[in-house]
């Protein structure tokens, strides 16, 4: 049994006890006489069940789509799914560290950026646009929002994203344009006097 599997098994609550506890809490809210609070709590339970149900369905779909694939490939595909990843992170079961998950989040957006730094204490991630487009539009609000949304699934430790433009030292290569070489057969030039 791997360390990750062992850790996951140790944290698993007894399903029957958890179900009973949910029923007890809902009954206590109903007994308190506040119908609005009771209805809100029941709606919260339904929403959580939908959330977890969707995550479990994706895990099952990933496993069913993987016959004949290596276990590592299947795990990689599941860890690359934003919903599955967020569920694993939520329960501290994700086998990858923060840096790896930040990388997955940035790959999911497919917009070229470089990680400048990540500060664990503040949750601030600094990114630099790769500047491959040459249009000067790197770091646009829409791109930043895409990164923030992806990071919320894969690396919720990131609470702030700061974008900086591509560094000034990286200018595009200069394209040299010269006159076209002469067309036709090579021209013989007479030898200059004094050279032989």
C-alpha positions as CSV (number, residue, x, y, z in Angstrom):
1,X,0.0,0.0,0.0
2,X,1.5,3.4,-1.0
3,X,1.8,6.2,1.5
4,X,-0.9,8.2,-0.3
5,X,-3.3,5.3,-0.2
6,X,-2.6,4.6,3.4
7,X,-3.1,8.3,4.3
8,X,-6.4,8.4,2.4
9,X,-7.6,5.2,4.1
10,X,-6.8,6.6,7.5
11,X,-8.8,9.8,6.9
12,X,-11.9,8.0,5.6
13,X,-14.8,8.5,8.0
14,X,-17.2,5.6,8.5
15,X,-19.9,6.2,5.9
16,X,-22.7,4.9,8.1
17,X,-21.7,7.2,11.0
18,X,-21.4,10.2,8.7
19,X,-24.9,9.5,7.2
20,X,-26.4,9.3,10.7
21,X,-24.7,12.5,11.8
22,X,-26.1,14.4,8.8
23,X,-29.6,13.1,9.6
24,X,-29.2,14.1,13.3
25,X,-28.1,17.7,12.4
26,X,-31.0,18.1,9.9
27,X,-33.5,16.8,12.6
28,X,-32.0,19.2,15.1
29,X,-32.5,22.1,12.7
30,X,-36.1,21.0,12.0
31,X,-36.9,20.6,15.7
32,X,-35.6,24.1,16.4
33,X,-38.6,25.4,14.5
34,X,-36.8,27.7,12.1
35,X,-38.2,26.4,8.7
36,X,-36.1,28.8,6.6
37,X,-32.8,27.6,8.3
38,X,-33.9,24.0,8.0
39,X,-34.7,24.4,4.3
40,X,-31.4,26.2,3.7
41,X,-29.5,23.4,5.4
42,X,-31.3,20.7,3.3
43,X,-30.5,22.7,0.2
44,X,-26.9,22.8,1.2
45,X,-26.8,19.1,1.7
46,X,-28.3,18.6,-1.8
47,X,-25.8,20.9,-3.4
48,X,-22.9,19.1,-1.7
49,X,-24.2,15.8,-2.8
50,X,-24.5,17.1,-6.4
51,X,-20.9,18.4,-6.1
52,X,-19.5,15.1,-4.8
53,X,-21.6,13.1,-7.2
54,X,-20.3,15.0,-10.2
55,X,-16.7,14.4,-8.9
56,X,-17.3,10.7,-8.3
57,X,-18.9,10.3,-11.8
58,X,-15.8,11.9,-13.4
59,X,-13.5,9.5,-11.5
60,X,-15.6,6.5,-12.6
61,X,-15.7,7.8,-16.2
62,X,-11.9,8.2,-16.1
63,X,-11.4,4.7,-14.8
64,X,-13.8,3.2,-17.4
65,X,-12.1,5.0,-20.2
66,X,-8.8,3.6,-19.2
67,X,-8.8,-0.1,-19.9
68,X,-5.4,-1.2,-20.9
69,X,-3.8,2.1,-19.9
70,X,-1.1,2.3,-17.3
71,X,-2.2,3.2,-13.8
72,X,0.1,6.3,-13.9
73,X,-1.6,7.5,-17.1
74,X,-5.1,7.1,-15.6
75,X,-4.0,8.9,-12.4
76,X,-2.5,11.7,-14.5
77,X,-5.7,12.1,-16.4
78,X,-7.8,12.2,-13.2
79,X,-5.4,14.7,-11.6
80,X,-5.7,16.9,-14.7
81,X,-9.5,17.1,-14.2
82,X,-10.3,20.4,-12.4
83,X,-13.3,19.0,-10.4
84,X,-11.5,15.8,-9.3
85,X,-8.5,17.8,-8.4
86,X,-10.5,20.2,-6.3
87,X,-12.2,17.4,-4.4
88,X,-8.8,15.8,-3.6
89,X,-7.3,19.1,-2.5
90,X,-10.4,19.9,-0.4
91,X,-9.8,16.7,1.6
92,X,-6.0,16.9,1.6
93,X,-5.8,13.8,-0.5
94,X,-4.1,15.2,-3.6
95,X,-0.8,13.4,-4.2
96,X,0.9,16.4,-5.9
97,X,2.5,19.4,-4.1
98,X,1.4,23.0,-4.6
99,X,4.0,23.7,-7.3
100,X,2.9,20.7,-9.5
101,X,-0.8,21.7,-9.1
102,X,0.0,25.3,-10.1
103,X,1.7,23.9,-13.2
104,X,-1.4,21.9,-14.0
105,X,-3.6,24.9,-13.6
106,X,-1.5,27.0,-15.9
107,X,-1.4,24.2,-18.5
108,X,-5.2,24.0,-18.4
109,X,-5.5,27.6,-19.5
110,X,-3.0,27.1,-22.4
111,X,-1.9,30.8,-22.3
112,X,1.9,31.1,-22.2
113,X,3.1,32.4,-18.9
114,X,6.1,31.8,-16.6
115,X,5.9,31.5,-12.8
116,X,8.0,34.2,-11.3
117,X,7.3,33.3,-7.7
118,X,4.8,31.9,-5.2
119,X,4.6,33.2,-1.6
120,X,3.1,30.5,0.7
121,X,2.5,32.9,3.5
122,X,0.4,35.3,1.4
123,X,-0.9,33.0,-1.3
124,X,0.4,35.4,-4.0
125,X,1.4,33.9,-7.3
126,X,3.4,36.2,-9.6
127,X,3.2,35.3,-13.3
128,X,5.1,36.8,-16.3
129,X,3.5,36.8,-19.7
130,X,5.6,34.9,-22.3
131,X,5.2,37.8,-24.7
132,X,5.0,35.5,-27.7
133,X,2.2,37.4,-29.4
134,X,4.1,40.6,-29.9
135,X,0.9,42.6,-29.6
136,X,1.6,44.0,-26.1
137,X,-1.7,42.6,-24.8
138,X,-0.3,40.1,-22.3
139,X,-1.8,40.2,-18.9
140,X,-5.2,41.2,-20.1
141,X,-8.0,40.9,-17.4
142,X,-9.7,38.0,-19.3
143,X,-6.5,36.0,-19.2
144,X,-5.9,36.7,-15.5
145,X,-9.5,35.7,-14.7
146,X,-8.9,32.4,-16.6
147,X,-5.8,31.7,-14.5
148,X,-7.6,32.6,-11.3
149,X,-10.5,30.2,-12.2
150,X,-8.2,27.4,-13.1
151,X,-6.1,27.9,-9.9
152,X,-9.2,27.8,-7.8
153,X,-9.7,24.2,-8.8
154,X,-6.1,23.0,-8.9
155,X,-4.3,25.1,-6.3
156,X,-6.7,27.0,-4.0
157,X,-3.7,28.0,-1.9
158,X,-3.2,30.7,-4.5
159,X,-5.4,33.6,-3.3
160,X,-3.9,36.4,-5.5
161,X,-2.5,36.4,-9.0
162,X,-0.2,39.2,-10.1
163,X,0.6,39.5,-13.8
164,X,3.7,41.3,-15.1
165,X,4.6,41.9,-18.7
166,X,7.3,40.0,-20.5
167,X,10.7,41.3,-19.4
168,X,12.1,44.2,-21.4
169,X,15.3,42.2,-22.1
170,X,13.4,39.8,-24.3
171,X,12.8,41.8,-27.5
172,X,11.7,39.9,-30.6
173,X,14.5,38.9,-32.9
174,X,15.2,41.6,-35.5
175,X,14.5,40.4,-39.1
176,X,17.3,41.6,-41.4
177,X,16.1,42.5,-44.9
178,X,18.7,42.8,-47.7
179,X,18.6,43.5,-51.4
180,X,18.0,40.5,-53.5
181,X,21.0,38.8,-55.1
182,X,21.4,39.4,-58.8
183,X,19.4,37.1,-61.1
184,X,20.8,35.2,-64.1
185,X,24.2,33.8,-64.9
186,X,27.2,35.1,-62.9
187,X,28.9,38.0,-64.4
188,X,32.7,37.8,-64.9
189,X,34.5,40.9,-63.8
190,X,37.8,41.8,-65.4
191,X,40.8,41.4,-63.2
192,X,42.1,44.6,-61.8
193,X,45.5,45.8,-62.9
194,X,48.3,44.7,-60.7
195,X,46.5,41.6,-59.5
196,X,47.2,38.2,-61.0
